[in-house]
Amino acid sequence: MEQWLTVISDVGFPIIVTLYLLNRIESKLDTLNHSIQMLPTQLQKG
């Protein structure tokens, strides 16, 4: 049982950090995607 707790603590923390960072990056990528899609419209307006 102690070995399992060590494995979970060694592997679980990096997984949680990775999921947190991916979640933060996702919102920024959505904003960037929207900005790129609106770029042609903004360029036509002058």
HELIX and SHEET records of a PDB file:
HELIX    1   1 GLU A    2  LYS A   45  1                                  44    
END                                                                             
